Amino acid sequence: MPKSAVSFRRRAEQLVAPLPPLLVEAERVAAIVAQGVHGRRRVGPGESFWQYRRYERGDAATMIDWRASAKSTRLYVRENEWEAAESVWLWADGSPSMAFSSRLAGVSKRDRARLLLMGLAVLLVRGDENIALLGRDRRPSTGSAALTRFATGLLREDGEARSLPRHDLLPRYAQLVLIGDFLEPVEALEAMVRHFAGLGVTGHLVQVLDPAEESLPYAGRVLFDGLEAEGTMLASRAEALREAYVTRLAAHRETLTALCRHARWTFTVHHTDRPPQAALLPLYVALAGQVV
């Protein structure tokens, strides 16, 4: 066998090696979350009856249920349950900073972001939703084959090694889930939110941080080494930096929260020392348009 073919096979084997464990873990987390969700019932085009409501000005006459209205002095409209599949685009930060993990958590931000995204994909496909990996897939799809393809794309070493996604064009009314640490400059974050919100896309941001990044629990002489070519910084008393650091992180998060609120997006924070389902349940419920 030619050396090029052998090399390609080895790369392929290395690529799919993490696939079964990720799928198994994602299925486990999804099963836990599914126990806390009571359906995804919504108004929309479909054949399954959901409820009657009173006729309102602007409703089409064809929506009136004359049999139900005949039993009352008021007109009633028949509403069916939404059955159309949605377009949900998913993305995880693959930049070098996501490789960070401290002794407080034991899992990297990258691994947790991938697990959250994969678990969400499992839940969405179970609900017959169409999913796509932003930056890689051209169009959304559903089913077991879509899950395998999604996981493969998520684990590819040549995948999206970016701190923020590219400003791709997405269908209007699509939903977008972005998972990362979002510690980039405010200007870049604002440009990203404005772009996708301007397309009519509903966004859901999950900020994943290691607990050490939240509290800076270091003391004494510490050498800080930037993971994205920021350089190094030697602190003689690391504890002296804590107050200013925590204040600056809080201000950054408040700005990001305000950006999402203005765009009518959701924003949540997840720490890697917490169970993954703690972040996945409210995220899935938000996608379903429910209230926790």
N, C-alpha and C positions, 0 to 999 in steps of 0.2 A: 504494500500500500504506500503511495507517495507520502512524503513527509508532510506536505500541506494538508492532505486529507486526515492524517493522524492528528495533526495539531487542531484541525477544525473539530474533529470528533471529541478530543479532550476538552476543548472549550465548551462544546455543547453539553458534555456530561457534567462539567462544573456548573454550567448554567442551570440545569434542571435538578441538581442535587438538593438544593434547599426547597424545591417546590412542594414535595409531599408534606414535610413538616409545617410549612407555612399554611397550606390548605387545611391540614388537620387542626392546627391551632386556631385558624380563622373560623372553621366550622364550630369548634368548641365555644369560642367567644360568642359567635352569632347565636348559638343555641341558648346561651344564658340570657342574652339580650332579648331574644324572641319571646321569652317567658314574661318579660315586663311590658310587652307591646300588645295592645288589644285591638288588632285589626288596623286597616288603613282606610276606612270608609270615608269617601269624599263624593261630592256632587260632580257629575260629569256624564259624558256620553257612554252608555252601556245598556245592557238588557236587564240587569238585576234591579228590582224595586228596592228603594231605600226608604222614602218617606213622602208624605203629603205636606204641602205648605199652602198658605193662602195666596191667591192670585195677586200679583202686584202690577202696577202700571208699567208697561214696557215688555211684559211677558208675551210671548207669541200665543195666539189662540190655540195653536196645535198642542200646546203644553197642558191645556186644561183637561182634567180628568172629569168628564161629564157625569160618569156614574157616581163618583164620590161627591161631586158638587150637588147632585140631585137630592142627596140626603140632608142638605143644609141650605141655608139662605145665602151662603157665600160660595164663591168659586174657589176651587182648589186645584193646585198644580201638582202633577206627579213628577217626582224626582227619582232618577235612577242613579245607581252607584257608578263611580268612575271606574272604567275598566281599561282605558287606554294606557299603554306603556309610556313612561316618561323617559326623557333623555337626561341622564345623569353623568356628568364628566368628573373624573376623579384625578387628583394629582398629589404627589408627595415630594417634599423637598429632598433632593438627593445631593446637596452640597456637602463639602467636607465637614462643616460644623455639626452636621447631624450625626457624625460618628462618635460624638462625645458621650461618655457615660462616667458617672462617679461611683464611689463605693456606696453611696446612699441609695442607688437604684439598681445597679447591676445589669441594666439593659440600655443599649444605645438609643438615642432619639430616632435614628434611622430605622432600627428594627421595630420600634414601637409604632412609628408612623406607617410603616408597611403593613404591620399587623392590623392596625385600625382601618386602613384603606381596604385591605383584603376582607376583613370581617364585614365591613359595610357592603362590599361588592357581593358577598354571599347573601346577605339579607335582602339586597335589592333584587338579585336574580331570583330568589325565592318568591318575591312579589311580582315576578314577570316584568321587572323594569329593565330598560336598556341601559347598559353601562359602557363607558369608554375611558381609556387612559389618556388624559390630556397630554398633547405633545407627541403621542405615538399612534393612537388609533385615528382612522379617518371618519369612522361612523360608529355609533353605539350598536350593541347587540346584546342578546341575552342567552341564557342556557348554560349547560355545563361546559361546552366548548368555549364559550365566551369567558367563563371563569378561569379556565386553564390558560387561555391566551392572555388574559389580564394579569395573572400571577407571573407568567413568563416575562411579560413586558416590564412588570414592576421590579423584577429581580435582575434584569439585564445590566451588566456592568457598564455598557455604553448608553445607559438610559439618561434621564434628565438630571444632570449634575448641576442644577441651577438652584439658586436661593429663592427665585421667584419664577413662575411660569411665563412662557412667551405670551405675548398679547395676540393669541389666536382668535379667529372668528368662530363664534358658537351660535347655534340656533337660538332664536328668540324664545324666551320662556323656558330654556334649559336650566337645569340646576347644576351648580358647580361646587365641589368640595375640595378645599385646599388644606393640606396638613403640613406644617413646618414649624420652625422656631420663630420666623418672622421678626428677626432682630435687625433687619435691613433699615437703611435710612427711611424716614417718614415719607420723603418725596417719592421714592420708588414704590412704597406700599400704596400711597394715595393714587399714583398713576395706574397701578394694577387694578385697584378697586373701581376707579372711574371708568377704565376701559370696559371691563366685563359688565358692570352695572349699566353702562351706556348701551350695551347690546340687549338689555332687557333680561339679563341672566340673574337668577337668584343665587347668591353665594353663601357658603357656610365655611368659616375659617376656624381651624382648630390649631391653637398654638401649643406645641409640644416642647416642654422644657425639662431638663434634669433638675431635681430638687436643689442641687448645689448651685445651679444658675439662678435659682430664685432667692437663695439666702446668702450666698458667698460665705460658706462656713469655714473659711481658712484663717489661720493665724500664724504669726511669725514670718520668717523669711520664705517667700514663695516666688517661684519663677512661673509667670503666666506665658504660655506659648499659643499664639493665635493659630487656629486651624485653617484659616483661609488667607494666609500670607499677610496677616496684620503685623507680624513681627513678635518680639518677646518683650516682656516687662518684668523687671525684678522689683518686688515689693519687700521692703525690709520689715514692715508690720502690716500684713495683709488685712488684719482686723480693722485697721484704721480706714480702709477703703469701703467698708461694708455699708455704712449709713448713706454715703453719697451714691453708691452703686444701687442699693435697693430703691432709693428715691428716683433715680434716673430710669430704672426698669419700670417702676410704677407709672411714671409719666409717659413713657413709650407705650405702655399697654393702654393707658387711658386714651391716647391719641388714636390707636388702632381700634379701640372699642367705639370711639366717636365716628370714625370713618365707616365702620360697618353699620352702625345705627343709622347714619345719614343715608346710606345706600339701601337700608332695610334688609341687611344681611344679618346672619347670626354669627356670634363670636364666642368661643369657649376656650378655656385653658386646661391643659392636661399635663400632669407631672408623671414622669416615668416610674415613680415608686408607687403609683396607684394602679389598681386593676384596669386593664384595657376596657372592660365593659362599662366602667364609670364614665368614659368619654363616648363610647359607641352608642349607648342607649339614648342620651339626649340628642345626639347628632342624627340618629335614625328617625327619632320622633319629629325633629325639626324638618327633616326632608318630607315626612308624611303630612306635614301641616297640622300636627296635633299639638296639644299643650301638655307638658309633663305634669 
